Amino acid sequence: MSETDFRPRGAPDITGNPSSDLLYGVRAIATFLGMTPEQARPLIEGDIIPTFRLPGHTKRCARKSTLNARWAEIENNWRMKHAGAGAPTQAPSPA
């Protein structure tokens, strides 16, 4: 570990790998989604944002690919619900 690496002991090293699919911690998940950690926490606790914990770790993790698939599902459900109702063709952006 370098002097500027603040990972907890035993945490996965994804700092030098921008193509990694793993997001480690609420802050990383929130940043990926364009939210603050405070905005993301209730969505994580409500199982709207799918997360998991690595064995032996307390921090929440998520996969970028899983989050993208979940948002596509939410968007498709929104489109289906509003189809033909004169609704716009684009889903609203997250608040």
KOLKOLNU-723084 format. One record per atom (N, C-alpha, C): residue in one letter; x negated, z negated, y negated. Coordinates in steps of 0.2 Angstrom, whole numbers, padded with zeros to 4 digits, always signed. Atoms other than C-alpha are relative to their C-alpha. Example, Ala and Ser with C-alpha at 12.3 -4.5 7.8 and 13.67 -1.06 7.14 Angstrom:
% residues 2
A-0004+0000+0006
A-0062-0039+0022
A-0004+0000-0006
S+0004+0001+0006
S-0068-0036+0005
S+0004-0003-0005
END
This chain:
% residues 95
M-0004+0000+0006
M+0000+0000+0000
M-0004+0000-0006
S+0004+0000+0006
S-0006+0004-0017
S+0002-0006-0005
E-0002+0005+0005
E-0006-0008-0032
E+0007+0001-0004
T-0006-0002+0004
T+0009+0001-0040
T+0006+0001+0005
D-0005-0001-0005
D+0019+0001-0023
D+0003-0007+0001
F-0003+0006-0001
F+0032-0013-0024
F+0005-0001+0005
R-0004+0000-0005
R+0040-0010-0008
R+0000-0007+0004
P+0000+0006-0004
P+0045-0026+0002
P-0005+0001+0006
R+0004-0001-0006
R+0033-0029+0017
R+0004+0003+0006
G-0004-0003-0005
G+0039-0018+0031
G+0005+0005-0002
A-0005-0005+0002
A+0050-0007+0021
A-0003+0007+0001
P+0002-0007-0002
P+0049+0012+0025
P-0004+0003-0006
D+0004-0003+0006
D+0036+0021+0014
D+0003+0007-0001
I-0003-0006+0002
I+0046+0035+0006
I-0002+0002-0007
T+0002-0001+0007
T+0038+0034-0011
T-0004+0007-0001
G+0004-0006+0000
G+0026+0049-0008
G+0004+0006+0003
N-0003-0006-0004
N+0039+0060+0001
N+0007+0001-0003
P-0006-0001+0003
P+0052+0067-0011
P+0005+0004+0004
S-0005-0003-0004
S+0060+0077+0003
S+0003-0005+0005
S-0003+0005-0005
S+0064+0061+0013
S+0007+0000-0001
D-0007+0000+0000
D+0082+0060+0017
D+0003-0008-0001
L-0002+0008+0000
L+0082+0040+0017
L+0000-0002-0007
L+0000+0003+0007
L+0087+0031+0001
L+0000-0008+0002
Y+0001+0007-0001
Y+0081+0012+0002
Y+0002-0004-0005
G-0003+0004+0005
G+0091+0000-0008
G+0005+0003-0004
V-0006-0002+0004
V+0106+0000-0019
V-0003+0004-0006
R+0003-0004+0006
R+0095+0006-0034
R-0001+0007+0001
A+0002-0007-0002
A+0089+0021-0025
A+0006+0004+0001
I-0007-0003-0001
I+0107+0025-0019
I+0003+0002-0006
A-0003-0001+0006
A+0114+0023-0036
A-0003+0005-0004
T+0003-0005+0004
T+0101+0033-0045
T+0001+0007+0003
F-0001-0006-0003
F+0103+0047-0032
F+0007+0003-0002
L-0007-0002+0001
L+0122+0047-0036
L+0001+0000-0008
G-0001+0000+0007
G+0119+0046-0055
G+0004-0006-0003
M-0003+0007+0002
M+0126+0028-0056
M-0005-0005-0002
T+0004+0006+0001
T+0120+0011-0061
T+0001-0004+0007
P-0001+0004-0005
P+0118-0001-0047
P+0006-0004+0000
E-0006+0004+0001
E+0132-0011-0054
E+0007+0004+0002
Q-0006-0004-0002
Q+0144+0004-0052
Q+0000+0002+0007
A+0000-0002-0007
A+0138+0008-0035
A+0002-0006+0005
R-0001+0006-0005
R+0139-0010-0027
R+0007+0000+0002
P-0006+0000-0002
P+0158-0010-0027
P+0002+0005+0005
L-0001-0006-0004
L+0159+0007-0019
L-0003-0001+0007
I+0004+0001-0006
I+0146+0002-0006
I+0004-0006+0004
E-0003+0006-0003
E+0155-0015-0002
E+0007+0003+0002
G-0007-0003-0002
G+0172-0005-0001
G+0000+0006+0005
D+0001-0005-0005
D+0164+0007+0012
D+0002+0007-0003
I-0001-0007+0003
I+0167+0022+0000
I-0006+0004+0000
I+0007-0003+0000
I+0148+0025-0001
I-0002-0003+0007
P+0003+0002-0007
P+0142+0025+0018
P-0007-0002-0001
T+0007+0003+0000
T+0127+0014+0020
T-0001-0004+0007
F+0002+0003-0006
F+0118+0005+0034
F-0006-0005-0002
R+0006+0004+0000
R+0104-0008+0036
R-0005+0001+0005
L+0005-0001-0005
L+0088-0005+0045
L-0001-0007+0004
P+0001+0007-0004
P+0085-0018+0059
P-0006-0004-0003
G+0005+0005+0003
G+0076-0033+0052
G+0000+0000-0008
H+0000-0001+0007
H+0080-0028+0034
H+0007-0002-0003
T-0006+0002+0003
T+0093-0034+0022
T+0002+0005-0006
K-0002-0005+0005
K+0093-0020+0009
K+0004+0006+0003
R-0004-0006-0003
R+0106-0006+0011
R-0004+0006-0001
C+0004-0006+0000
C+0100+0011+0015
C+0006+0005+0001
A-0005-0005-0001
A+0109+0028+0015
A-0004+0006+0001
R+0003-0007+0000
R+0105+0046+0019
R+0003+0005-0005
K-0003-0005+0005
K+0106+0059+0006
K+0005+0005+0003
S-0004-0005-0003
S+0113+0071+0018
S+0007-0003+0002
T-0006+0004-0002
T+0127+0058+0023
T+0004+0000-0007
L-0004+0001+0006
L+0131+0055+0005
L+0003+0006-0003
N-0002-0006+0002
N+0132+0073+0001
N+0006+0003+0004
A-0006-0002-0005
A+0144+0076+0016
A+0006-0004-0002
R-0006+0004+0002
R+0155+0061+0010
R+0003+0003-0006
W-0003-0003+0007
W+0156+0068-0008
W+0004+0006+0001
A-0004-0006-0001
A+0161+0085-0001
A+0007-0002+0003
E-0006+0002-0003
E+0174+0077+0010
E+0005-0003-0005
I-0004+0003+0005
I+0181+0067-0005
I+0003+0006-0005
E-0002-0006+0005
E+0181+0083-0016
E+0005+0004+0004
N-0005-0004-0004
N+0190+0093-0002
N+0007-0003+0000
N-0006+0004+0000
N+0203+0079+0000
N+0004+0001-0007
W-0003+0000+0007
W+0206+0079-0019
W+0003+0007-0001
R-0003-0007+0001
R+0208+0098-0019
R+0006+0002+0004
M-0006-0001-0004
M+0220+0098-0005
M+0006-0004-0002
K-0005+0004+0003
K+0230+0084-0013
K+0003+0004-0006
H-0002-0003+0006
H+0231+0094-0029
H+0001+0007+0000
A+0000-0008+0000
A+0232+0112-0023
A+0008+0002-0001
G-0007-0002+0002
G+0247+0121-0030
G+0004-0004-0005
A-0004+0005+0005
A+0252+0107-0042
A-0002+0002-0007
G+0003-0001+0007
G+0244+0116-0057
G-0006-0003-0002
A+0006+0004+0002
A+0229+0106-0056
A-0006+0004-0001
P+0006-0004+0001
P+0212+0112-0061
P-0003+0001+0006
T+0004-0001-0006
T+0201+0119-0048
T-0006-0004+0001
Q+0006+0004-0001
Q+0187+0107-0051
Q+0002-0007+0000
A-0001+0007+0000
A+0187+0089-0046
A-0003-0003-0006
P+0002+0004+0006
P+0185+0076-0060
P-0007-0003+0002
S+0007+0003-0002
S+0167+0070-0061
S+0001-0008+0000
P-0001+0007-0001
P+0164+0052-0056
P-0001-0004-0006
A+0000+0004+0006
A+0166+0039-0069
A-0006-0005+0000
END
